[in-house]
Amino acid sequence: MDRPLTVLPTSLEVQVKARPLPRHVGIIMDGNGRWAELRGQPRLEGHREGSVSVREVTRCARRIGVQALTLYAFSSQNWARPAEEVAGLMDLLREYLESERAEILDNGIRLNAIGEVDKLPRYVREPLERLRADSAHNTGMVLTLALSYGGREELLRAARDLAQAAARGELDPAHLDAEDLESRLWTAGLPPVDLIVRTSGEQRISNFLLWQLAYAELCFTDALWPDFRTEEFLRCLSQYQGRERRFGLTSAQVNRDDTPQRAKA
């Protein structure tokens, strides 16, 4: 990632920034391969072009004040793709971590990673862990990369942790609550997920943040990820801002002054 550029805000950006923002946005970055195939290029070129969208969206999210951005970069199921494509994706991930290092540190961004990170090759894990450690005390936006990540896998891991704690007598199974499980998820400590975006026209969740999206707003866009840049991201945020979030309540309840704060978020 290049050093921060001076960007003049568009009228849409000014409008979005002036209204309540989602605290935590998750993005399913889909369509890289199709973008390349439509242009007669190798699929890896779509992933490479998609890294430009990562740069633009990250910059925009930080600039307008989103607290946390989580990008679904590589799923648990992606390991089953052709070995050549997986190797190319790992190379691109390493390149990203090296090229974005300066901008992440210079802008006070904290890099986070969720998933079965130990499955990544060492040449990816090492720069990832270095950047996580070096940015750990940054207080700006949290940028989370979901790597070798799966929502079912995350829930299974959390369930195992709870079962082991109960077996050791540290927890009473009869009194377990949502907070006990949430504290064992990979996303523990991050703000609640308010908005999930999926690109490329597909309308499914694909094993992403299954617990966390229980009350998240969903936004599906036809744009392929390499074409998903600042303006498209802002349009998704604007769509979110136009929705009424009721959390199971009625509109009348949400608009009452004594309604719990969560329903007004």
Steps between C-alpha positions, in 0.01 A plus 500: 500500500634843412537765766176686584374724224308823542150415380233763449174359636213457259154631586397141575792458740408823680140379527597156629749636751237733645260215584532211749754250369510123551753426771623182336474414130573153364556448128482177300735591215361295212545507125875522445514190283200597290641850451816348353319241289280768345821666382668184383759521777621243754290490817795621705491833316152552640632445851783743429259766379282427802785609725451852363141488624628388841723808508224742397234359732738488797603860444140615467383310808775647712449850358130517582528343845395134478634331816562154358523349152517123452589362157429138406830437326533120501249247627554160656348354184733692267779251577317262264561727199768403244844496663634755252228750589546447875876553467439817300258629763754438775762693299258790457421497870869521587543786250205679656639471852836635389371782278228617742718496809604865488152635444345284769757616755504863385122527529459342841314197366508182708534188289314196624453151357237237568480139391728198511803718438738220596409330170652783295848441360782640713597760239152650548467446876826673586426841339141472624606447859764775480247752378243391755754543778633834372150645460355352820502831687350706219169659593352569157278271297540124546561328166431128533596247236297180510755240392434127483178608667164330528204593718413139577861427585505801732184388682628144533825626651309719746273209595802281567655769719178528700473122538859476621447784748186330630686169533764675710227638724564860394152547354155381596332379177159592642601865520680551170388807311570675171786699650679179598497381139581841351808528719637189331436606143789625286323838483500547878571863582380640167189719475172329403466443126246748365535448125598211273572576134532237228616587153451331159122453510503184712255506790631260759717517811754228415590407858599857597449634854199275560449594865598864459256583219189407698376860491727644233357674197578325172595679181545314171650677199549381143846660481781248471757556775769651271240758393388571858669827581433801722172615345345153509606458863344835588177400327483189719553711811232743384260210448573383855434849635157502336382190685321478833667252733239354734671196659163324530312805627232705326565835333310674778720338764820589316399865484411528867745682724515211752591235242827315581793659323574184295174540307595855405852415387 
